[in-house]
Amino acid sequence: MQLTTEELVSEFHDAVMELYFARKRIVALEAENAELKARLAAAEQREG
């Protein structure tokens, strides 16, 4: 399947935007994971 220059640019732009939002989601999930690990460690420390 041959794509025109405009279609290639559009596909590339879509891929870049998907990557951008995926990276934002990864950052949010990493922050949530760090918070949960801290809460778990604090709970484990309280329990002994």
Secondary structure, 3 states (H helix, E strand, C coil): CCCCHHHHHHHHHHHHHHHHHHHHHHHHHHHHHHHHHHHHHHHHHHHC
